[in-house]
Amino acid sequence: MERIARILVRHSRRVLAATGLVSLVAALMFLRMDFNADISRFITEGNPVGESWVALQEKYDAADPINVLVSLPPGESFRTKTGLVTLAGLREQIAALEGVRQVGSVVPDRNPLTGAPLTAAVLAQASDPIVEAMLAASPVADLLIAADGRHSLLMVVPDGDAVEVTRRLEQLAPPPGAELVLSGNPVIFASVLSNLSWFLLVIPPAVIILLLATFYTNIGDRRLTALSIVPAALGALWTFGFIFGLGREVDIVTVIVPIFVIVMGSADGLHFVAHYQEAVEHTADRVERVASTLRQVGLPMILTTISTSAGFLSLLAADVRPIRQMGVFTAVGIGFAGIISFFTLPALMSRLDVQPRHHQALLGPRVTSLIKQLARRRWVAAALAAGLLAFTAIFIVRLEVTTDQLFFFKDGDPVRLAFDRTAEVFGGASPMMGEFVYDPAAGPDQLAALAAVEDRMESLPGVRTVFSLADLAGVLPPDQIEAALRGEVALPLGAMASGDGLRFLMFTESFTTADLRGWVAFTADQPEVRVLTGLPVLWDEIARLVLRAQIGSLAAAFVLVAAMLLISYRRLRETLVSLVPIALTVGTLLAFIAASDIQLHLVTAIASSIVIGVGIDYAIHLVAAVDHARAEGEGFSLRAIDKAGRPIIANALGIAVGLTGLWLSPFRFHPQISMIMWVSMLTAALTTLLIIPALLPATGLRAASGRPSSGAPSPA
C-alpha cells in the first residue's frame, strides 16, 4: 500500500485531472437524457408473455386506448336521445384534438344504415324512436353504457404521442353537469413521466443532505463529511453518463439507480475519511497518512466494492428485464464509486491541509462504547440471534407476491382512484384481449362455434362479457357481417378481424388471481382460442417471475459473496462467520416485508440481494479490523469495534437516513424501500458488531492488561 500511496500523492494532480475529465464527459452525456414512461414496454421486452401481448396489439393495430369514463348527473341516462346527443358532442370535441386517431363510442361516426356522418346535430334532429332503435341495434351498447345508463365509456386511440393526447384530454372541459375520468396505460405513462422529472429534481438532493447530516454526527468535521460523499456523488454522475451514453432511457426502475449508488457507494468514502482522520493525529507525512489509511481499509474497500456489486449483479439471475438492467447499472455505479474512493479521494485529501486536532463526533464514540459493552456479554448476541430467528419463523410463511399492476401508485393517487372508478362501473379499466382462430375461406358459418366458446367463457368467475364479431351474427344482415369480417366496417372497438383470426375483448368484473389463472387454463384447452392476453395476464406472469427472481438472485448473491470471501480470507471459519449476520439480516428482511404487508413485487423482490451485497461490507470491515488488531494480543475484537464500529454504524445510519428522502417520492414503492433499508441496515450493523465477536475466540473480548475496559470511548 505504501507504493500506491506514494504514487497517488506524487501524481495527485494527474489523478484529479483525469477524474475531472471523466466527470465532464459524463455531464455532457446528460444532453442525451430521455425518459421512458411506458411501464408496459420495459416489462414486456424479453418476456414471452409480454411479447405475445405486444404482437397481438400490432397485428390488429390495437394501440393502448385512453378510456374516458363519462358520467351524467343522477336521473339522466345515455340511453335517451338527450344523453346520446351529449355523448356525440363530446366525441366530436375529442376527435378534434391534435393527436387523436379514433374515438370509439356507442354513437358511431357514421349512420350504419345510410353511411352519412352521424353528428350531434344530426342526432338532435332525429326522432326519439329512431335514435332509440339505433341504440337497440348497436352490438356494443351494453359494453359501453353502464346498466344504470348514467355512465358511458369512450375509447380514445392516440396517433403518435399518447402522453400529449392524455394531457390535452385532462384539460378538456366536460359537458355541463357531466364528469370525465381518464384511465388506461397512456394515463399511467403521463403521470409517471411527470413524476420521474420531479423525482430527479427533488429526491437526490434530499438524500445527499440527509446522508451528510448523518455522517457529520459520526465524523464531527464539516469538510471531511463533505469529502466522504464525493466518491458516491461522482459515481452517480458517471453512472448516469454511462446510461445516457449507451442511449438508454430513464424509467421507473432505473431512476432509483443514482440513489442506490449515492447511499451505498458512500461506504468506502466514509471508511477512508474516518481512518484518515485518525491517521492525521499520528503523523504529518502526507504519504504516510494515505499509506496508513490504505493499510487498514484498502483491501476491505476493494472487497466491499466487489461484494456490493456482486449483490446487484446477482439480479441477472432474474427473468425480468428491468430488474436485470437496474442490477447491472447499479453495479457499474458502485464500481465507479469504489474506483474514486481508492484513487481520487486519497489524491484529493493529500492536497488538503487537514489539521491534526480532535473533532468531537456527536454520535460515534458513544455508540461504539455501548456496542463494546454489549459485545462483552456474549449472551446478548445469542438473544439477538434467537429473537431474529423467531421473528423470521413466524412471519416469513406469510410472504406473498402482489399482482397489483398499480403497485407504484399510492392509495390516494388520482391515477389509482380513476382506475378504481372505471373498474367499479365497467369491471376494469382495461379489458383482456385475445384471438379466435378463424379461416376467412370457410365463411361466417364458423361464428356460431365461436359464439358458443364466448358463452362458456362468460360463465367463468370474474368475466362480465366477451365481445367479438361472432356477436354480430343474427344482429346485422349477412352482407354487413361479411363486410365486418373483411375489415370494411369501422367498429368503436377498433380492428376485430385479420387474415387468420378474430380479435375478442373480455370485459371483467371483480376477480381474483385464481380466477385469472382459470381463464388462461380454460382458453389454453380451447382449440378455437389462439391466445388470451392483457395486462392482468402480464402482471400475473411478472409476479411468477418476481418470485423466481427472489429465489434465484438470493442464491446467486450468497454464492458470489461466499466465493469472494473464501478466496480473500483463505480461511473457512472467517468466511462462515462473516455470512452469519447477513443470513440473519435477509431472513429478518423477508419476514418484515410479510409482516408489514408490503409483500413482494417488481421492486421489493430485489431488496434481499441488495442487502447481501451491502450488508456483507460491514462483516468485511470488521473482520479486517480484527485481523489488524490481533497482533496486539487479547481484546482484539474490542479494538476492532473501536476502529471499524464507528464507520459501520455511520454507514448503516447513513443508508437508512439517506433513503428516508424517498418518502418525498410520489411513487408508493419508494417509501417501502426506505422502510426495508432501515430494518435491513440496522439489523446488518448490529448482528455484525455483536454476533461476529461472539463467534470468534473469547480472548478477543477480554481487555488486555494495561488497556481500558470496554466502557472507555475511543478517540473520534
HELIX and SHEET records of a PDB file:
HELIX    1   1 GLU A    2  ARG A   10  1                                   9    
HELIX    2   2 SER A   12  LEU A   28  1                                  17    
HELIX    3   3 MET A   29  ARG A   32  5                                   4    
HELIX    4   4 ILE A   39  THR A   44  1                                   6    
HELIX    5   5 PRO A   48  LYS A   59  1                                  12    
HELIX    6   6 LYS A   81  ALA A   95  1                                  15    
HELIX    7   7 ALA A  120  GLN A  125  1                                   6    
HELIX    8   8 ASP A  128  ALA A  137  1                                  10    
HELIX    9   9 ALA A  141  LEU A  144  1                                   4    
HELIX   10  10 ALA A  162  GLU A  170  1                                   9    
HELIX   11  11 ASN A  185  ILE A  219  1                                  35    
HELIX   12  12 ARG A  222  SER A  228  1                                   7    
HELIX   13  13 VAL A  230  GLY A  245  1                                  16    
HELIX   14  14 THR A  254  ILE A  256  5                                   3    
HELIX   15  15 VAL A  257  VAL A  280  1                                  24    
HELIX   16  16 ARG A  286  LEU A  313  1                                  28    
HELIX   17  17 SER A  314  ALA A  317  5                                   4    
HELIX   18  18 ARG A  321  ILE A  339  1                                  19    
HELIX   19  19 ILE A  340  THR A  344  3                                   5    
HELIX   20  20 LEU A  345  SER A  350  1                                   6    
HELIX   21  21 GLY A  364  ARG A  376  1                                  13    
HELIX   22  22 ARG A  378  PHE A  395  1                                  18    
HELIX   23  23 ILE A  396  ARG A  398  5                                   3    
HELIX   24  24 PRO A  414  PHE A  426  1                                  13    
HELIX   25  25 PRO A  440  ALA A  442  5                                   3    
HELIX   26  26 PRO A  444  GLN A  446  5                                   3    
HELIX   27  27 LEU A  447  GLU A  458  1                                  12    
HELIX   28  28 LEU A  469  LEU A  472  5                                   4    
HELIX   29  29 PRO A  478  LEU A  485  1                                   8    
HELIX   30  30 THR A  513  ALA A  524  1                                  12    
HELIX   31  31 LEU A  535  TYR A  569  1                                  35    
HELIX   32  32 LEU A  572  ALA A  595  1                                  24    
HELIX   33  33 THR A  604  ILE A  606  5                                   3    
HELIX   34  34 ALA A  607  ALA A  629  1                                  23    
HELIX   35  35 ARG A  630  GLU A  632  5                                   3    
HELIX   36  36 PHE A  636  GLY A  658  1                                  23    
HELIX   37  37 LEU A  659  LEU A  664  5                                   6    
HELIX   38  38 PHE A  669  LEU A  695  1                                  27    
HELIX   39  39 ALA A  698  LEU A  701  5                                   4    
SHEET    1   A 4 VAL A 100  GLY A 104  0                                        
SHEET    2   A 4 HIS A 151  PRO A 158 -1                                        
SHEET    3   A 4 ILE A  66  SER A  71 -1                                        
SHEET    4   A 4 GLU A 179  SER A 183 -1                                        
SHEET    1   B 4 VAL A 463  PHE A 467  0                                        
SHEET    2   B 4 GLY A 501  THR A 508 -1                                        
SHEET    3   B 4 MET A 432  VAL A 437 -1                                        
SHEET    4   B 4 VAL A 529  THR A 533 -1                                        
END                                                                             
